[in-house]
Amino acid sequence: MTAVCRTPDGIEWTSVKISQEGTEPVSQNRLDIDLPEALTAEQPETDEFPNLSNHLKGEVTIALRASDLLMRTMEFPSADPAEVADMVGFQVDKISPFPIDLLAVSHETLSVGSDTSRVLMAAVRREQINRIGEVFEKYGTRIHSIDARILGWLDLLQHENRLTGSDCEMIIIADGIDFVLAVLHHGQPLTFRPLTGSPDDPDVIDELVYEFSYTLTTLDAEYDLPGPESIHFWTLERLPQPFLNKLAEKTGVQIENSTLPELPPLSEGILRRTLSGESRIELIPAEWLEQEKNRRMRKQFTILTGSIAAVWLSVLLIFLSIFKVRDMKLATIQKQADAIAPLAAQAVQNKNKLEKLKAASDRTYSSLECLREATRLLPAGDIEFVSYNYSKDKGVTLRGTGRDKSIITDFFATLNKSELFDGVRNESVTEKTTKGVRRAVFSVTLPLSRQEENS
């Protein structure tokens, strides 16, 4: 597994090997290359990425900068993951300037109370993700996960104990790719604001003062925050002291400055977030994951088919040899079979007629009896059939909906005990939200008991 991140002068990545014993560091490298200035400007020319297919091993995670993302932290009046997901989609659709069907949307839960959740939402245009994905695939690399750069930096700061955990902590990250303001409350992000310009531009001071004031005023109305004790800049190189003094004078707050090279590479923070089992932002489109799953299945199927074909060919050669020896015996048996063939054919016809007559008079396994049995076994509660299909050969196929998965599981268990049906086959239970109502959707096949007897 590998996480790769852009730097002002190239690309850096961190890789680990995952085994039963745990994770084992494999490599942490960087590639310094001359990139066009457009790659670090507002609209990156992603088709200028170098060929890294020989370096990026395993599943690849990338990270987007804050200026490409729509990120908000909100309190939701629910701790139920399904309800939170629905509310996230509603809020993103409400605040985004783009239609939600043009966005990849995700969220991570920062904290959960008894009946509330604090959630960080993120969205990005699918067009941009598709563009980046096409470039990586061009060089033989598939993206398996997409995160945010600023969250990787916060992970590093947290892991290195560089966050104060105060009621109101303001941090500015300027890594040559991102220039973003983050406001934290007890280590949890409340808001992110992408900034324009760069920290080495003297004219940026007035804009920073405005952003500080506007951000705190906005957050104070919602969280009643105290003023920050300091504003901490994290930059590639230390900022000039006159710049820091002037900014402190205009804001009335102490300005601190540390350098990002004091921390591990950003890709390490992104990779640690990817490996963690906690809820986190995942902006990879679901169809990408499905395509990758199908690709792997096709590859496994090809290997399996080749192995089966080789074994089959070997077995065929052995059987051909055996058959040649047994040809004489088979010829003799065939003559005997030809002699009794007319009598055997007549016996088979009589048997078939008898079975058809017996089946026509026996209504035990009729469509009506099967429907009556399935209806009788319905558990009490909100569950209903959508379709009912009956076949003498295949049995009964039911499709329907219920209030949740548990009532459907109980229904399947009851059907499995029925003497009329030979167990439960091809059962499937999913959840679907229609017009704001979430219901469990199920399908199941019920072979008839007599099918087992006939076989």
N, C-alpha and C positions, 0 to 999 in steps of 0.2 A: 504494500500500500504506500502511496506517495502523495505528498502535498507539494504543489508548486506555486510560487508567488513571483510577481514582477518586482524588480528593483529599479532604481533610476538608471542603472548602467547595465542591466541584464536580467537574469532570472536565477532564483535560488530554489532548492527543493530539499525535502527531507523524506527518507524512505525507511520503512520498517518491514520486517518479516513476521508474519503472524503464524504461530504454531500452537500445538497443544500445550506447550510449556509456557506460552505467553507471547509477548511481543519482543522482538530482537532487533535493535538498531542495525540498519544495513549501511546507509550512507547519508551524508549531509553535504551537499555540494552547491556550487554556484557557477554560473557561466557569465562572464563579463563580455558583452558584445556591444557594438555600436548600433544603437537603434535610432530610427528617425524620431525627431521631436514630437511628431504626431502621436506616437505611442504613449506619451505621458501627458498629452493635452486632453481636452475634454472628451473628444471622440477618438478612442484608440483605433488605429488601423491594425486590426487583429491579424490580417493576412501577412504581416511582417514577422510573425513568430518564427523563431529558428526551429530547425528540426531537432527535437529532443526525444524521439521515439526510442533511441538506444539507452537513454538515461532514466526515463520515467517508467518504473516497473510496477506491475500490479494495478490495482484500482487507483485512479488519479483523482485528487481533489484540487479544485482551484478556488480562488477567493476574489470576489468583486469589491471594488472600492465604494465608499459611501455615496459618492456623487452619482453612481449608477443605480442606486437602490432607493426605494421608498421604505423608510424604517420608522416605526412608531411603537412606543410602550403604552399600554392601556390596562386599566383594571376592568375585569369582566365579572359580573355577578353570578359566576358559576365555577365549580371545580370539575365539572364533567368534561372530559376531553372532546367528546363529540360536539357538545354544545359550544365549547370554546372555539373549535374549528369553524363551526357555522358562523359564529359572531365575528371571527377574524375575516372571513370572506366578505361579510356584509360591510365591515368597517373599511377594508381596503377598497372595495368597490365605491364606497362613499367618498373617500378622500383622494383617490387616485385620479389624475387627469386622463388616464387611459382606460378603456373598457377592460373589465376584469378578465375577459376571455383572451386578451392580448398579453396577459401577465402570468408569470410564475409566482405563486404566493406560498409563503410558509410562515411558521411561527415557532417560537420556543417559549416554554413556560419558565418564568424566572422564580416565582414563588406561588404557593397554593395555600389558601386559608381554608376555614371550614366551609365557606360557601362563596369564596372569591378566588380569582386567579389574576396574577400580574403577568402579562404576556408581551413579549417583544415580537412585533409583526414585521415582515419584510416582503417586498415585491420587486420584481424586475421585469422589464419587457422581454417577452419570449424571442423577439427578433434579435436582440443582442446575444442572448444565450445561444440561439441557433447559429449565429455568426461565429462565435467562439468555438462552439462544438464542431462546426464544419472544418475550421482550421486545424484543430487538434486531430480530427479524424483523417485529414489530408496527409498528416505525417504518421499515420498508423497508431494513434493514441486516442482512446475513448475516455471521456470524462464520466466519472461515476458519482461525483458529489460536488456541490457548489455551496460555498460559505461566503462570509463577509470579512474583509481584511480587518476592519476595526474590531470585530469580535475576537479575531486571532490575537491582536495586540493586547486587548483586555485580558485574555487568557494568560498571556505571558506575564503581564504586570501582576495579575493575581497569583500566579504560580511562583513568581520571584519575590512575593511579599512587598510590592512597590505601590500598592493601593492603601489608602488610609482607612477606608471603611467608614468615613464620617457621614454626617447627615446630608451634606452637599459637597461633592467633590467634582471639580472641573478639570478636565484633561484635554489637551490639544495634541493630536498626533499629526506630525508632518514628516512623512517618510519618503517624500519625493514623488509618490504616486497619489497618496491620500493627504488631504489637509482638512481635518475634521475636528469639531468640538464635541466632546462627550461629557454629559452630566450624569453622575452616579449618586445613588442613595444607598448607603451601606453596601457598596460594592456592586449594586445592580444598576444597569443603565436605565435612565429615565428618558433621555432623548439624545439624538445625534444630529448635528447640523454641519453639512459640508460647507467649507469656507472657500472663498475665492482668493486669488493671489497666492503669495507665499510669505512665510514668516521673515524672510530676509529683505522684504520690501518695506521701507519706512512708511509708505503711504497706507500700509495695511492696518496700522494701529487704530485709526478712527473706525474702520470697519469692525475690528475686533471688539472695541469698546461697545459699539452698537449691538453686535451679536451677543455679547455677554449680558447686556442690560435687557435686550428683548427676550432672550432665552430664559433668564431668571424670572422676569415678569410673567411670562407665559406659564412657567412651571409653578410659580408661587400661588397662582390662582387655583391650581389643581392639587398641589401637594403641601402647601404652606411650608416651604423650605426656608431654612435660615441662609444667610449669605455664606459663600464659600470662604474658608480661611485662607486659601491660596489658589492660584491657577497654575497648573503644572504643564509646561511645554515638554514634549518628547520629540526631539528633532535629530536629524542625522549628524549635525555638528552644533556646537554650542552657539547660541545667539549672542550678538554683541551686547555688552552690558548697558550701553546707552539706550538700546532698544527696550531692554527689560525694565530699566529705570523709568523711561517715559511711559510705558504701558502701565506700570505700577502706580505712577502718579495720576494717570487719567482714570484708572479703575478704582483706586483706593484699596487695592488688594495686593498681597504679596505675590510676586511672580517667581516661580521656580523653573529651572531648566535642567533637564537631563538628556542624555543622548541615547538613541535607539541601539547603537552598537553595544551598549552595556547589557542588553537583553539577548537571549538566543534568537536565531533567525525566525522571522514571522511564520515560515512554513512549519516550524515545530509546534507553534501554538495552534495553527489550523489543523495539523495532523492529530494533535492531542484531542481537539474537539471532535474530530471525525471518529476517533477510536472510543470516545466516551459513550457510555450507554444512556446518557441523559438526553432529555429533550433538547433539540437544537434545530436551528434553521437549516433547511435542506431545499435548495432552489432548483435541483435537477428535475426536469420535466418527467412525469410518470411514463410517458411514451418512450423516453430514452431507456429507462430501466427495463421496460418490456422488450424493446428491441435487443438489448444486450442479453437478456435472459433467453430470448429465442435464438440468438446467434450461438450462445453456448450450448443450447440444446441441440441445434443442428450439428455442431461440431462433435458433440458426444454421440449423436446418432450416427454420424458418418463413421466414426471410429468403431462403434459397436457393430454397425452393418458390415464393415470390412472384416471384423473378427468372426462374425457369424458366417460370412460367406466362405472364409478360409476353412473353418471347422466343417461347414456343410460340404465343401468340396472333398475334404479328406474322407468324411463319412460316406459320401457318394461313391468314391473309388473303392472303398472297402465293400460296400454293398454290391457294386457291380461284379466284383470278383466272386462274392458268395452266390449271387444270382446265376452266374454262369455255371457254377457247379450244380445248382439245384434245378437247372432247366429240364433235365430228363425227368425228375420226379414231378415237376409241375405239369409236364405234358401228360403224364399218366393221370394225375388228379383231374386235369381239365377234361379228359375223355369221360371220366366217371361223372363229373359235374354236368356235362352236356347231356348225359343219359337221364339224369333225374331233374333237369332244369324245368321241363313243362309242369311236373307235379309240384315243384317248389314254387313256381310262379303262381299257380292256382292257389296254393296255401297262403301265400302272401296277400293275394287279392282278397281272399276270404277273411283274413285277419284284419286287413284295413277296413273292410266293410263293417266288421263287427265293432271295431273301435269307433268308427264314425257314428254308428247307431247308438253306441253307449254314450258318447260325448253329447249327442243331440238330446238324449233323454235326461242327462244329468245337469241340473241348473246350479250345482254347488259353486262352480267357478264362473258363473255368468257375470256380465258387466254390472247388472243390478245388484247382485249379491256382494260384489267387490266394493261398489260404491256405498252400500249399506254398512259394510264392515268398517270402511275407512271413516265414515261419518260417525259411527258408533264409538270409535276409539278417539275421537277428537277430545282434547282436554278442555276443561272449563276455562274460558277467557277469550281474549281478542285474537282469534285465528280464523282464517277463511280461505277457501279454495278459489283459485283464479282459473285453473283449467284441470280437466280430468280426461285422460286418454286410456282406452282399454284395448288390449290386443291379446288374443288367445295364446299367441306364442311368447310375447314379451312381458305380458302382465299389465300392471297399472302404472301410469306415470301421473304424478300429482304435482301441481305447482300452486303456490299460494303465498300469503303474507301473514305475519303475526306481529304482536306488539313488541316482541323482543326475541332474542335467540333462545332463551331458556324455555319458553313455552313450546317452541318448535322442537327443541331437543327432547322434551318430555313426550311430544307426539311421536317422534321417531322411535323412542324407546318402547312405547306402547305398541306401535305397529310391528316392531321386531318380535314381539311375543305372540302375535296373532297366528293361529293355526291355519288360516286361509292363505297367508302369504309366506313365501320362503325367505324371510328376512327383509332387510332394507338395503338397497343398492343405489350407488350413484347419488347419495344424499349430498346436498349443497345448501349452505345457509350463508347469505350475505346481508348487508345492511344498505338501505337506500333511502335518501332523503328526497321527498316529493312535496313541493309547496310548503317547505318548512317542517314537514312531519317525517320523522325518522322511523322506519319500520324494517323488520327483518323479512327478507324474501327467501323462499325455499323451493327446492325441487327434489323429488325422490322417485325412485323406481321400485315397484313392489312385484317381484316375480311370484307367480302362483305356485303353491306347494306341489301341485300335480306335475309341474314341469320337472321338478327334481325326481319324482317317481318315474315319469316317462323316460328320463335320461338314463 
